[in-house]
Amino acid sequence: MKVLVFHIGAQRYGLPLAGLRQVLPVAALTTLPLAPSYVAGLLDLHGRPVPVIDLAQLAGLGVSVARFDTRIVVADYAAADGSVRALGLLLEHVLGVRQIAPGELFESGVRAAAFLGRVAADGAADGTADGTADGTADGAAMLQLVEVGQLLPAEVRATLFPPDAT
């Protein structure tokens, strides 16, 4: 499976490419009053509003800072009504794409957050010889998958993706 590799703080995470629609540069967002702090705002994507979640803030690390490698990734998200909607993910440090073989993924046995999935050893995802940000070989680098469908609690999902009025 191919994954988009990024950082949340010092840790590496991955999003399966199969569920991603677009990778965009950071853009201006419209704030949503009374939304949880990790809802960064709405992105105007070709005239359609797309809610954007700040994954660093969702993980408790503070607001993402716009840098040269910060991106908004538009992913498929299953709304409460069963439809698939676009959800933007603000990622502060995007490293690139990595191929992970099925045998490289393991259950972590730890669920610090509902949206964290399986883990893999993180080889040279950032271009260094050993995969660590500073080039040192610590042997402990891991890449944890993010399960987009588990990012939002039910009440936030219902607020951001209300059923279409018919």
Secondary structure, DSSP 8 states (H G I E B T S, - for coil): -EEEEEEETTEEEEEEGGGEEEEEE----B--TTS-TTEEEEEEETTEEEEEEEHHHHTTS------TT-EEEEEEEE-TTS-EEEEEEEESEEEEEEE--GGG-B--S--SSTTEEEEEE--STTSSSSS-TTS---S--EEEEE-GGGSS-HHHHHHHS-----
